[in-house]
């Protein structure tokens, strides 16, 4: 087809407003929210506002990046919040030399990060193993670690708060590079890598193929089990990092609270971002925008004196509206 | 074929056998394990979870899921607490009523707007929690102790805890509906294959609506008992109840893909996970070991793991042979 005929074909199709909304709805909503805030919210256009919103959304986005990949294969990962708790419980035990003595603080922090994120990744791999090897439904397979994982973190710490003041470690949550919070940089790096993987790599294509039609993918020679293992391991890896960011910000690790409810925040961000929950399609940038939209709605309401409880209801309405609009766009 | 039978056996009786073994273990090992006081408190406390799991069981049998049950119970407890001065009936009506409303909204989103159950009930979970906090002004709402409302959670009737009686009635009704009514068979048909059920002329949307409305109502009822038992409406309670209920249903052998399920095995699943906790307490009482309450979730998780791996292996054997 020449460019001219293609243009003619495209031009002949009637424009469906839902299709436009579905494709650009999140961006439009985000722009509208920013405009609204610029007019009505005092002190909105400040660096501080930007930082507050970015730091709050950061851990959700980090977890949601892994969740997007999992959901793209047609799965789901309920264990992320519990894995955050495990990673958050483990790291201070290492860098405060509770497990074994380490002389050098830099070495201790490095080991803490490697061990905490490593364990979370392995637990993610365990999820993948249950799903790939035994063909257990993802929602049940990850329910195991959702329930047991937080218990493990609580048992490790005896349910007690671990407080610390280790600037070398807390740089993850409190440090800045060129004025940008370090955690935001971590978030952006993960988003960029994941978006690149999905769009440009064979592995990314395989993820989408499995989500689209698992049987056909297997028959066409894709190593379905291996891809699933890796995807759940990545989700565990992201959760592990998010757990470290949370405890670094708080200067404390509470196994009862770190990552509580995170699985649902992350899934909501993915859904609002336009990734199909049935798999086969994924938009990492969409997930980032989805998380930002949910966060900005909350911020807008709270900054204008609306109570948190009402903001929660508004969040629910936005999730449903976003998903519904996207469906209309696709059905048309 | 024998493997299919075996899978069904483990699915529906395995949990009962495990429950019997656990109770036997407790009886042999601990004094007073089967004492009246212990039995009563186990039944009283677990009746709330049993009600929530019953609703979840029906929803899962249709092939769906209901994540909103925990926060709907919280919302129900707040509504019941406000209505409690007007007596137990008013409290029941308020709590169950608000649960039915949320269930109906869930059903509308799923059947009319065609939103996936997971997302629809995730949203109503948030909305119910927000509404509960708003109604309760972010505090717990004390119930009236004069109107007889607290009897619903703390009272006894013919020597049995009233909440346990309520749960027992609900389960008997649930069992009758599932096994002896067209709607009940329809639930399984829709869960087995919605397309075929529709082609056979079954009102799939109506059946699904009933399942979600029932789940909402039962969650509201659990909230009423929560408020009556603890003397206050608790807007922040119920966190994680939905996943506990899903775990109980799965342990009971109901498949999350829908189409297969048992009300009785779900009850056994709830009791099994609940009694694990009691056993832990008794074990600590012996003084040999000291396992903190946190081990409870680790043990529950490990238990769930064993059950799902067993189920998966049996089902895998079933499909590769046919």
Interface residues (C-beta under 8 A of the other chain):
Chain A: X76 X78 X130 X134 X135 X136 X137 X139 X140 X141 X143 X144 X145 X146 X147 X148 X149 X150 X151 X152 X154 X155 X158 X159 X260 X261 X264 X267 X268 X271 X277 X278 X307 X308 X309 X310 X311 X312 X313 X315 X316 X317 X319 X320 X323 X324 X327
Chain B: X65 X67 X109 X113 X114 X115 X116 X118 X119 X120 X122 X123 X124 X125 X126 X127 X129 X130 X131 X132 X133 X134 X138 X239 X243 X244 X246 X247 X250 X256 X257 X292 X294 X295 X296 X297 X298 X299 X300 X301 X302 X304 X305 X308 X309 X312 X313 X315 X316
